[in-house]
């Protein structure tokens, strides 16, 4: 089992305690996530590309700290929760197809419902604290 899948599994396990339906969420490595990472170094994962899946760039395994993996995982689970709940920014994104800073903030607020506190570190990546 990889460090990434172990860390993601721990974050997911905690999130399931709040929203048991998150037990259907899985992670995978994804060519699109890998392309996005090559375009923008900060982009290691995305969600809502496929329902109930968090897609990761393989580089996350070696380029991220444990706290960064946890933060990004919680953030992406926040997107899934916000989308499922139909929160305003996520609902607008579904209609327009555009991600905005409000969507990212909303995902972090949703992650706080799961018990995660997220901040941006010096590398401008999400991490838990």
Long-range contacts (C-beta under 8 A, 24 or more apart in sequence): 2-61, 3-61, 3-66, 3-69, 4-56, 4-60, 4-61, 4-64, 4-69, 7-66, 7-69, 7-70, 7-73, 8-54, 8-56, 8-69, 8-73, 10-70, 11-69, 11-70, 11-73, 11-74, 11-77, 11-116, 12-73, 12-77, 14-114, 14-115, 14-116, 15-74, 15-77, 15-81, 15-114, 15-115, 15-116, 17-115, 18-113, 18-114, 18-115, 19-81, 19-114, 21-84, 22-77, 22-80, 22-81, 24-52, 25-52, 25-53, 25-54, 25-77, 25-80, 26-52, 26-53, 26-54, 27-53, 27-54, 27-55, 27-56, 28-53, 28-54, 28-55, 28-56, 29-55, 29-56, 29-57, 29-58, 30-55, 30-56, 30-57, 33-57, 34-58, 34-59, 42-123, 42-124, 42-125, 44-72, 44-125, 45-72, 45-73, 45-76, 46-76, 47-76, 47-77, 47-79, 47-80, 47-83, 48-79, 48-80, 48-83, 52-80, 54-80, 64-125, 65-127, 67-121, 67-127, 67-128, 67-129, 68-121, 68-123, 68-125, 68-126, 68-127, 70-116, 70-127, 70-128, 71-116, 71-118, 71-119, 71-125, 71-126, 71-127, 71-128, 72-125, 72-126, 74-111, 74-114, 74-116, 74-118, 74-126, 74-128, 75-104, 75-107, 75-108, 75-111, 75-118, 75-126, 76-107, 77-110, 77-111, 77-114, 78-106, 78-107, 78-108, 78-109, 78-110, 78-111, 78-112, 78-113, 78-114, 78-116, 79-103, 79-107, 79-110, 81-110, 81-111, 81-113, 81-114, 82-106, 82-107, 82-109, 82-110, 85-110
